Amino acid sequence: MRFLIIILTLLAVSSCSQTPQYRTVDGAMLGTTYHIVAETTLSNQQIFEEMQRINSEAIASMSIFNPTSLLSRINRNETDSVDIHIARNIEVASKVNALTPRYDITVKPLVDAYGFAAKNREAKPNIDSLVQFVGFGKFSLQGNRIVKQDLRLQIDLNSVAKGYVVDLIAEWLDEQGSENYIVEVGGEICAKGVNAKGIAWRVGVDTPFDNNNTPGAHQQKVVQISGRALATSGNYRRFYYNAEGERISHTLNPQTGRSQSTSLLSATVIAPRCSVADALATAFMASDENEAIALAKRLCDSVQVYFVLAPERGKEEYREFSTLAE
C-alpha cells in the first residue's frame, strides 16, 4: 500500500508538471535586461538556463564589447570566418540596407570615434577619413567567409542583434510548445497569443524627451500586439554634448558620418520578426522625417510604424505619424 501511495503521488506530481502555467523570468542579457512571460510546462529554472546559454552564445559571437568574440576577431582581421548567427544578422541587415542606404552595419569606426562603443571618444573625429571605409558595398559574404575590400572595414551588429536574440528565444519557446508568451530584451519585443487574462499583449511606447531613462514611467502610446514583434529606436537616452555644444546622438548617418538628429524623435516598428523591426527602427532614425514617412508608406503592407515627431514651432504637443491599425 505504501509503495502504491508513493507511485500515485509521483504520477500526480508528474501530471501537474505537464499543466502549462504562466511563468515570469527576468535577468540580464547582452549588457541589458530581459523579461519573459510564457504559458509553458517549463520551469523558471529551465527558462533561465536557456537564457544563459543564448546570452553566452550571442556574446561569444556578435558582441563588439567582448574582445574575444568572433565579430571582434573579424573586425581585427584575425579571421574571416562567420558563424550562423553573424551570417543571419548580415542577411537581415543586407535586406534593410537594400531598402535604404541610411542603414549600414559597417559604421563601427564611427561608433568608436564618437565614443559609443565603450571606448574613449575622440574630441574631433576625422569623419572624412573614416567614411572612406564605411559602406555596405565594401564587403561581401561568400559562403561562410567575409571578404573585405578594405581591411579597415569593421562591422557593428548592435542595431539588429538584440532583435535577433528575441527571435531566437521566441523560436525556442515555440519549439517547447508555448502558445502564449511575450519576450523582451532591452526594449525589443516579440509576443504571441494572449496574456494570463486572455487578452492580447499590450506594450507601452515611451515619451521621447531627453533623459527619459526609466522605461514605462512616461508613455506616449500603448500598442497591442500578438503574433508580431516590436522594436523602438530613439535618440533621447544615448547622447552627449561635445566641446562645441553640439548634441551628439548614437544614431549615425553612414553616408555623411555625422550624428543624426532630426524632427523624428522615436520610431516604433511592428514586423513579423524582431530582427527586422530592430534594424528598420534604426534605419528610420537615421533618416529625416520625410524620408522615414515615405519608406514607412512603402512598407505598410508588411510593416507598421508609429513615429513620434518634434512639436511644431511654438507648440508643446508631439506630432505623430502612424500606420498602425486602430
N, C-alpha and C positions, 0 to 999 in steps of 0.2 A: 504494500500500500504506500509506504514512504517513497519508494522509487517511482511509483505511478504519479504521486503528487509532484515530485521533482520534475518528471517529464512533462506533465501538464503545465506546470509553471513555466518551464523553458519554452514550450510551444506558445503559451500566452505572451511571453516577452517577445518571442520572435514575431508573432503576429502583430503586436503593437508596433514593433520597429519598422514594419512594412507599410504602416499607415502614413501617408505624406503629411507633413506638418510644415507650417511656415517657420523657417529658420532665419535668424538675422546674424550676420557675421561682419565684423568691422576689423580693419587692420591697416597696415602700411604697405605701400607698393610703389615702385618706380619713383621714389622720392616724394610721394604724396600719400593720400589715404584712399581706402576703398570701402564701399558699403554694399553689402549684398543681402537681399531678402528673397528667399526662394521657398516655394512649397515643394518639399522633397522628402524622400526617405533617408537621405544622407544625414549624418550627424554634423553638428557645428565643427567638430574636430576634423572630420573628413573634408569639409569645405575649406577650412583654414589651411590644412596641409596642402591641398591643391593650389590655393592661392600662393603659398610659399614656393611651391615648385614652379609655377608660372612666373612669379616675380624673379626668382633666381635665374631662370632660363632667359627671360627677356633682358635682364640687366647684363647677363653674360654675352648676349647677342647684340643689342641695339643701343645701349647706353653710351652717350658721349661724355658722361661724367665719370664713368668707370674706365680707367686707362687700360685695363686688361680685356675689355670687351672686344668682340670680333670687329665691331664697327670702328672702334678706336684704332685697332691694328690696321684695318683697311685704310683709315684716314692717314696713318703714318706710313703707308705703303709697305708694311711688313708682310702683308698677304693680299691677294686679290680674290680670294675665295669667299663666297657668301653662303649663309645657311638659308633654310626655308623661310625664316622669319624676316630677314633682311630682304630676300627676294620678293616676298609677298608685299612688304611695305613699299618697295620700289615700284612694284606693279600698280598699286593704288595711286602712288604719287605721280606716276607717269600718266595715268588716265586723267587726273585732275590738272596736271600741267598742260595736257592737250586741250583742255577747256579754256585755260587762261595761263599765260606766262607769269602772272603775278604769284603763282605758287611754284616754288622751286626748293628742293631739299638740299641743293648744293650751297646754301647760304652760310654754312658753318664758319668760314673765315670771317664773315661779317659779324656773326653771332659772337665769336671770340673777341673781335676788335671792340665791339660795343659793351663787352663785359657781361653778356647774358649766358655764358657757359661756365660759370664758376671760376672764371679767370679774371685777372686784373684788367679792367677796361683801359683802352688807350685814350689819352687825353684828346688827341686829334687823329682819329683813324685815317689812314691813307686809302680812302674809299676808291678813288680812281684806279689805284693799283690792284686792290682786292677784287673788284668786279671783273677783272680780266680773266680770272679763272673761276667765276661763278656762272653757272648756266647748265640747264638740264641736258642740252645737246652736246655737252662736253665730256660725257661719259656714256657708256652703254653696258648693258648686262648681256653677256654672251654665255649661255649655259649657266653655270654656277660661278662665273668669273665676272668681276667688274673691270672694264677696260677704260682707263682714263686718257683723255687727250693731253692733259696737263697733270703731272703728279702732285701739284699743289691743290688740286680739287679735293674738297672734303664734303662729306655728307652728314646732315643732321636730320634725324627721323623724329625729333620731338613733336613735330606737328601732326604726326599720324600714329605714332607708336602707342600712345595711351588708348586711342580708339581701337587700335588693332588688338591690344590686350583685352579690352572689353569684349571684342568679338570672340576671342579665344575662350574667355570664361563663359560667355553665353553658349558657345558651341558645346563646351563641356557639360553644362547644365542640361542642354538638350539631349546629349548622349546618356545622361543619367536619368532621363525620363521626366524632367521637370517641365510642367506646362505653364507655370506661373512664377515669374521672377522679375526682379529688377537688379541690374548690375551697374554700379557707379564707381569709376576710378578717376579721381581728380576732376570731377565735374562732367566727364564723358559717360554716357548712359546708354544701356540697351534694356528694353523692357518687353515682356511677353505676358500675355494673358491678363490676369487681374490680381489685385491685392487681396488681403485676408478678408476684406469687407465685400469682395465680389465686384469691385468696380475697377476700371482701367487706372493705371498708374498715373499720378499727377506729379509734374516736375516744375519747380519754380525757376524763372529766369531772373537773375539778379539785376538790380538797377545799376547802370554803369557810371556811377560817379566816382571820381578819383579816390583811391584808398578804401573802397568798399571791400574790405578784406575778410568779411565774415559771411560766408555763403549762407543764403537764406534769411539773413537779417533784414534786408531791404529787397523786396521782389517787385519787378516791373510787370511780370505776367506769369500766370500758371498755365502750363501746357499739359494736355492729356495725351499719353502715348501708350500704344500696345502693339507688339509685333514690329516695332521700329526702333531705331537708335537716334540719339540726340547728342549734339556737341555744341558748345558755345565758346566763342573766342571774343576777347575784348582787350583794350589797352588801358584799363582803369586800375589794374593791380601791379603789373610789371612795367615800370617806367622809372626814369630818373631825370634830373636836370643837369646838363653839363655846365662847364665853367662859364659858358656864354649865356646861360639861362635858357637854352633850348631844351624842349621836352623830348626825351629820347624814349620811345616805347619799344617793346620787344618785337613788335611786328615790323619786319624789314621788307622793303621793296627790292627784289632781286635784280631788277633792271637798272635801278639808279644806285643801289647800295645804301640808300638813306632810310632812316627810321620813318615809318608810315603813320601819320596821324591825320585823320580826315574827319568829316562830319559823321561818319559811320562809327558809332561808339561800341556796339557789340553786335555780333552775328550769331544767331542760333540756327542750326541746321538739323532737320529731321530727314533721315535717309534709311535705306534698308540695312546698311552696315555702319557701325560706328567709326571704323577707319575712314570711310568715305566722308561721313559727316564731319569728322575731326579735320581732315585735310581741306575740305571745302570751306569750313568756318575760317580757317587761316587764310585761304585764298580770297575770301570776301573782305577780310580785314586788311589785306594787302592791296585792295583796290579802293578807288574813290567811290563815293555814293552812287553816282550814275552807272559806273561800270558794274558795281555789285548788283544793283537792281536789274540791270539788263541781263546779267548772267543768271540771276535767280529766275527771271521770267522764262529764259530759255530752258531751264531745268525743271520747270514746275510740274511736269508730268510724273517725275520720279522723286524729286526732292522738294521739300517745303522749307521755307525760311521765315524767320522773324527777326527783323533788324530794328535796333534802337538807334535813332539818329539825333544829333545835337539839336537843341531848340532853335527856332528861328530867332534872328536878332531882335532883342528887346523882349523876348518871351521866356518863360521858365519851363513850359511843358516840353518833354521829349517828343519828337516826332517818331512815327513808326511806319514800317513797311512790312507787310506780311502776305504770304501765300498759303497760310495755314487754313485748313477747312474749319470754319467756325460752327 
